[in-house]
Amino acid sequence: MLAQIELNPSRAAALAQLERETGESQSSLLLKMFDSYIEQKREYDELAAAVARGRADIAAGRFTSHDEAIGRARNMLHGKAAK
C-alpha cells in the first residue's frame, strides 16, 4: 500500500535533519516512527487493561492491604533468615 502524508514546514525540516544526521532515508525514518507509535499504543492498551483489571479486583474485594502485605514479606524474610 502506498500512502502519502503532508508535513508542515517544521516537521519537514526536522525529518530532513534526521535524514542528514542518521544517513537513513526519510521513508525509513517515517516507517520507524510509525512502528514506534504502534508499539507504544499496544503497550498503553496493555497497561490500561491491567489497570482496569486491578480496579475491578479492588471493587470486588480481591486485594491485600498494605499492612498485610508487609507482614507477609517480613515473615518470609525472617523465615529465610532463620534457615
C-alpha positions in Angstrom: 0.0 0.0 0.0 1.3 3.4 -0.9 0.4 6.3 1.4 1.2 9.9 1.2 1.5 12.4 4.1 1.8 16.1 4.2 4.3 17.6 6.7 4.2 21.2 7.9 7.5 23.0 7.3 8.7 22.4 10.9 8.2 18.7 10.7 9.7 18.5 7.2 12.8 20.4 8.4 13.1 18.0 11.4 12.8 15.0 9.2 15.4 16.3 6.8 17.7 17.0 9.8 17.2 13.4 11.0 18.0 12.1 7.5 21.3 14.1 7.4 22.2 13.0 11.0 21.4 9.3 10.6 22.1 8.7 6.9 18.7 6.9 6.7 16.1 7.8 4.1 13.1 9.8 5.1 10.9 6.8 4.2 12.9 4.5 6.5 12.7 7.1 9.3 9.0 7.5 8.9 8.4 3.8 9.0 10.4 3.5 12.2 8.4 6.4 13.7 5.2 4.7 12.7 6.3 1.3 14.1 7.3 3.0 17.4 3.9 4.7 17.6 2.1 1.3 17.1 4.3 -0.3 19.8 3.7 2.5 22.3 -0.1 2.3 21.6 0.0 -1.5 22.2 1.9 -1.0 25.5 -0.5 1.7 26.6 -3.5 -0.5 25.8 -2.0 -3.4 27.8 -1.3 -1.1 30.7 -4.9 0.4 30.6 -6.3 -3.1 30.6 -4.2 -4.1 33.6 -5.3 -1.0 35.5 -8.9 -1.8 34.7 -8.5 -5.4 35.9 -6.9 -4.1 39.1 -9.7 -1.7 39.7 -12.2 -4.5 39.2 -10.3 -6.6 41.7 -10.4 -3.9 44.2 -14.1 -3.2 43.7 -14.7 -7.0 44.2 -12.7 -7.1 47.3 -9.8 -9.1 45.8 -6.8 -7.3 47.3 -4.4 -7.5 50.2 -3.9 -4.5 52.5 -0.6 -2.8 52.7 -0.1 -3.8 56.3 -0.9 -7.5 55.5 1.5 -7.5 52.5 4.3 -6.0 54.6 3.6 -8.5 57.3 3.8 -11.4 54.9 7.0 -10.1 53.4 8.6 -9.7 56.9 7.5 -13.3 57.8 9.1 -14.6 54.6 12.3 -12.7 55.2 12.5 -13.8 58.8 11.8 -17.4 57.9 14.6 -17.4 55.3 17.0 -15.7 57.7 16.3 -18.4 60.3 17.2 -21.3 57.9 
